[in-house]
């Protein structure tokens, strides 16, 4: 018996990285999984695709489906939950808002267009998908919404572990995730007793995904304690995709310590 037997999940940003790992593990725990990203095939200069993630899901004997969606476009994402329901043949019980956008430039140089794009993907899209999924979750009396955040939602304390230029480049990205964390906790309180649980989870350190590899390579040499394994990140995520925990905005190491959860492989 898996932790998510009989459930259906939608994971955004699942063609690679953390989203791909969460989708794989949800399938291993018995969930049917719909994965979404901006396109089905691989992007130039990036490894991974939604088709590859679906293959991993189906390798666990689970149902998998892929739906392409540009989350920066409000109209394009306006029916994503319904499209996911139709693609997999069952309603979404578990929503993992993992997709993220970041320009990685100093906040003082980030213009309005980039700021809007960042908040569209990192805040407005998760809110829209939550609102689309909520009526069905309420009707069934249960549901799980997990918003993936970042430790940079708070300004790092001095002395900085990362180079100063990196810290400055995370300001607008971190601000968008701070907004998401605040909304997550507030919505969890609003829905208390409904059976719908909302949580926000951030890596305690950097997960060396392809997108973060340039930064991660420096850290592995100088501060290896600042590198988080994919398995650890996914373990914490799965802990918030079932059960009764709600209203948390938490770093993954704090969560795993709190619930005394051992870390398993993605399979």
TIPATOR-250051 format. One record per residue (C-alpha): residue number from 1; residue in one letter; x, y, z. Coordinates in nm, 2 decimals. Example, Ala and Ser with C-alpha at 12.3 -4.5 7.8 and 13.67 -1.06 7.14 Angstrom:
<pts>
   resi   resn        u        v        w
      1      A     1.23    -0.45     0.78
      2      S     1.37    -0.11     0.71
</pts>
This chain:
<pts>
   resi   resn        u        v        w
      1      X     0.00     0.00     0.00
      2      X     0.14     0.33    -0.11
      3      X     0.09     0.66     0.08
      4      X    -0.10     0.80    -0.21
      5      X    -0.30     0.50    -0.34
      6      X    -0.61     0.60    -0.53
      7      X    -0.52     0.96    -0.55
      8      X    -0.45     1.18    -0.85
      9      X    -0.18     1.44    -0.86
     10      X    -0.09     1.73    -1.08
     11      X     0.28     1.85    -1.06
     12      X     0.38     2.16    -1.25
     13      X     0.73     2.22    -1.37
     14      X     0.78     1.85    -1.40
     15      X     0.99     1.80    -1.71
     16      X     1.31     1.80    -1.50
     17      X     1.45     1.88    -1.15
     18      X     1.24     1.88    -0.83
     19      X     0.91     1.85    -1.01
     20      X     1.02     1.54    -1.20
     21      X     1.15     1.38    -0.88
     22      X     0.82     1.45    -0.69
     23      X     0.62     1.31    -0.98
     24      X     0.83     1.00    -0.99
     25      X     0.79     0.94    -0.61
     26      X     0.41     1.01    -0.61
     27      X     0.38     0.74    -0.87
     28      X     0.59     0.51    -0.65
     29      X     0.34     0.58    -0.37
     30      X     0.05     0.47    -0.58
     31      X    -0.08     0.80    -0.73
     32      X    -0.19     0.87    -1.08
     33      X     0.01     1.17    -1.19
     34      X    -0.04     1.44    -1.45
     35      X     0.27     1.65    -1.52
     36      X     0.28     1.99    -1.67
     37      X     0.55     2.22    -1.82
     38      X     0.55     2.49    -2.09
     39      X     0.61     2.23    -2.36
     40      X     0.60     1.85    -2.41
     41      X     0.94     1.80    -2.57
     42      X     1.28     1.90    -2.44
     43      X     1.38     2.27    -2.44
     44      X     1.71     2.36    -2.62
     45      X     2.01     2.31    -2.39
     46      X     1.80     2.14    -2.12
     47      X     1.78     1.78    -2.03
     48      X     1.45     1.61    -1.97
     49      X     1.09     1.64    -2.10
     50      X     0.74     1.57    -1.99
     51      X     0.74     1.25    -2.20
     52      X     1.04     1.12    -2.00
     53      X     0.87     1.20    -1.67
     54      X     0.55     1.01    -1.79
     55      X     0.77     0.71    -1.87
     56      X     0.91     0.71    -1.52
     57      X     0.56     0.73    -1.38
     58      X     0.44     0.44    -1.59
     59      X     0.74     0.24    -1.50
     60      X     0.59     0.22    -1.15
     61      X     0.27     0.08    -1.28
     62      X     0.09     0.41    -1.23
     63      X    -0.12     0.61    -1.47
     64      X     0.06     0.91    -1.62
     65      X    -0.03     1.20    -1.85
     66      X     0.13     1.52    -1.97
     67      X    -0.04     1.85    -2.03
     68      X     0.16     2.15    -2.18
     69      X     0.08     2.49    -2.04
     70      X     0.25     2.83    -2.02
     71      X     0.18     2.93    -1.66
     72      X     0.29     3.29    -1.73
     73      X    -0.03     3.33    -1.95
     74      X    -0.34     3.37    -1.74
     75      X    -0.57     3.25    -2.03
     76      X    -0.35     2.95    -2.10
     77      X    -0.37     2.83    -1.74
     78      X    -0.73     2.92    -1.70
     79      X    -0.85     2.56    -1.75
     80      X    -0.54     2.36    -1.66
     81      X    -0.70     2.17    -1.37
     82      X    -0.99     2.06    -1.60
     83      X    -0.74     1.96    -1.87
     84      X    -0.55     1.76    -1.62
     85      X    -0.87     1.59    -1.50
     86      X    -0.96     1.50    -1.86
     87      X    -0.61     1.38    -1.94
     88      X    -0.59     1.13    -1.66
     89      X    -0.96     1.05    -1.62
     90      X    -1.00     1.14    -1.25
     91      X    -1.01     1.46    -1.05
     92      X    -0.69     1.62    -0.90
     93      X    -0.66     1.54    -0.53
     94      X    -0.30     1.66    -0.49
     95      X    -0.17     1.98    -0.65
     96      X     0.20     2.05    -0.64
     97      X     0.28     2.40    -0.76
     98      X     0.65     2.35    -0.84
     99      X     0.70     2.55    -1.15
    100      X     0.90     2.87    -1.10
    101      X     1.03     3.17    -1.29
    102      X     1.34     3.37    -1.20
    103      X     1.54     3.63    -1.39
    104      X     1.84     3.62    -1.16
    105      X     1.93     3.99    -1.19
    106      X     1.97     4.25    -0.91
    107      X     1.64     4.38    -0.79
    108      X     1.74     4.74    -0.86
    109      X     1.77     4.64    -1.23
    110      X     1.46     4.43    -1.26
    111      X     1.21     4.61    -1.48
    112      X     0.83     4.59    -1.45
    113      X     0.79     4.34    -1.73
    114      X     1.02     4.09    -1.56
    115      X     0.87     4.15    -1.22
    116      X     0.52     4.09    -1.36
    117      X     0.64     3.77    -1.53
    118      X     0.80     3.65    -1.20
    119      X     0.49     3.70    -1.00
    120      X     0.27     3.56    -1.27
    121      X     0.44     3.22    -1.25
    122      X     0.54     3.21    -0.89
    123      X     0.23     3.36    -0.72
    124      X    -0.07     3.41    -0.95
    125      X    -0.04     3.08    -1.13
    126      X    -0.04     2.87    -0.80
    127      X    -0.33     3.08    -0.67
    128      X    -0.53     3.02    -1.00
    129      X    -0.47     2.65    -1.00
    130      X    -0.56     2.62    -0.63
    131      X    -0.88     2.81    -0.70
    132      X    -0.96     2.58    -0.99
    133      X    -0.90     2.27    -0.79
    134      X    -1.07     2.39    -0.47
    135      X    -1.44     2.32    -0.55
    136      X    -1.37     1.96    -0.63
    137      X    -1.16     1.91    -0.32
    138      X    -1.42     2.07    -0.10
    139      X    -1.69     1.85    -0.26
    140      X    -1.49     1.53    -0.19
    141      X    -1.39     1.66     0.16
    142      X    -1.02     1.62     0.11
    143      X    -0.73     1.76    -0.09
    144      X    -0.36     1.86    -0.07
    145      X    -0.20     2.17    -0.21
    146      X     0.18     2.19    -0.19
    147      X     0.35     2.51    -0.29
    148      X     0.73     2.48    -0.35
    149      X     0.91     2.79    -0.21
    150      X     1.27     2.89    -0.15
    151      X     1.48     2.98     0.15
    152      X     1.55     3.31    -0.03
    153      X     1.20     3.43     0.06
    154      X     1.38     3.58     0.36
    155      X     1.69     3.79     0.32
    156      X     2.00     3.57     0.41
    157      X     2.19     3.69     0.72
    158      X     2.54     3.81     0.71
    159      X     2.80     3.65     0.66
    160      X     2.65     3.54     0.33
    161      X     2.73     3.18     0.22
    162      X     2.67     3.26    -0.15
    163      X     2.85     3.54    -0.34
    164      X     2.70     3.88    -0.29
    165      X     2.60     3.90    -0.65
    166      X     2.39     3.58    -0.62
    167      X     2.22     3.71    -0.31
    168      X     2.12     4.03    -0.48
    169      X     2.00     3.84    -0.79
    170      X     1.75     3.65    -0.57
    171      X     1.56     3.95    -0.44
    172      X     1.26     3.96    -0.67
    173      X     1.24     3.58    -0.70
    174      X     1.24     3.56    -0.32
    175      X     0.98     3.83    -0.29
    176      X     0.74     3.64    -0.51
    177      X     0.78     3.33    -0.31
    178      X     0.74     3.52     0.02
    179      X     0.40     3.63    -0.11
    180      X     0.32     3.27    -0.19
    181      X     0.41     3.15     0.16
    182      X     0.19     3.42     0.32
    183      X    -0.10     3.32     0.10
    184      X    -0.05     2.95     0.17
    185      X    -0.07     2.99     0.55
    186      X    -0.37     3.22     0.53
    187      X    -0.56     3.00     0.30
    188      X    -0.49     2.69     0.52
    189      X    -0.64     2.88     0.81
    190      X    -0.94     2.98     0.60
    191      X    -1.00     2.62     0.50
    192      X    -0.94     2.47     0.84
    193      X    -1.19     2.18     0.89
    194      X    -1.27     2.14     0.52
    195      X    -1.03     1.86     0.46
    196      X    -0.83     2.07     0.22
    197      X    -0.47     2.11     0.34
    198      X    -0.22     2.37     0.21
    199      X     0.15     2.39     0.29
    200      X     0.46     2.56     0.15
    201      X     0.80     2.38     0.15
    202      X     1.14     2.52     0.08
    203      X     1.48     2.35     0.04
    204      X     1.69     2.43     0.34
    205      X     1.99     2.45     0.10
    206      X     2.03     2.43    -0.27
    207      X     1.92     2.13    -0.47
    208      X     2.17     2.08    -0.75
    209      X     1.91     2.07    -1.04
    210      X     2.02     2.15    -1.39
    211      X     1.89     2.51    -1.35
    212      X     2.09     2.56    -1.03
    213      X     2.41     2.37    -1.13
    214      X     2.62     2.69    -1.19
    215      X     2.56     2.79    -0.83
    216      X     2.57     2.44    -0.69
    217      X     2.91     2.37    -0.84
    218      X     3.06     2.66    -0.64
    219      X     2.89     2.55    -0.32
    220      X     2.99     2.18    -0.35
    221      X     3.35     2.30    -0.34
    222      X     3.33     2.56    -0.06
    223      X     3.02     2.48     0.15
    224      X     2.90     2.12     0.09
    225      X     2.66     2.15     0.38
    226      X     2.46     2.40     0.16
    227      X     2.38     2.12    -0.09
    228      X     2.05     1.93    -0.05
    229      X     2.00     1.59    -0.22
    230      X     1.70     1.54    -0.45
    231      X     1.59     1.25    -0.24
    232      X     1.57     1.47     0.08
    233      X     1.37     1.74    -0.10
    234      X     1.13     1.48    -0.25
    235      X     1.08     1.30     0.09
    236      X     0.97     1.62     0.25
    237      X     0.74     1.70    -0.03
    238      X     0.57     1.36    -0.02
    239      X     0.51     1.41     0.36
    240      X     0.29     1.71     0.27
    241      X     0.10     1.53    -0.01
    242      X    -0.09     1.31     0.23
    243      X    -0.20     1.31     0.59
    244      X    -0.34     1.59     0.80
    245      X    -0.05     1.85     0.82
    246      X    -0.17     2.20     0.71
    247      X    -0.07     2.56     0.74
    248      X     0.30     2.50     0.74
    249      X     0.56     2.72     0.56
    250      X     0.86     2.52     0.64
    251      X     1.22     2.43     0.54
    252      X     1.26     2.07     0.45
    253      X     1.51     1.98     0.71
    254      X     1.29     2.13     0.98
    255      X     1.00     1.93     0.85
    256      X     1.18     1.60     0.84
    257      X     1.32     1.66     1.19
    258      X     0.97     1.75     1.32
    259      X     0.81     1.43     1.19
    260      X     1.12     1.21     1.22
    261      X     1.09     1.09     0.87
    262      X     1.37     0.88     0.71
    263      X     1.47     0.95     0.35
    264      X     1.39     0.70     0.08
    265      X     1.50     0.67    -0.28
    266      X     1.28     0.82    -0.56
    267      X     1.16     0.47    -0.64
</pts>
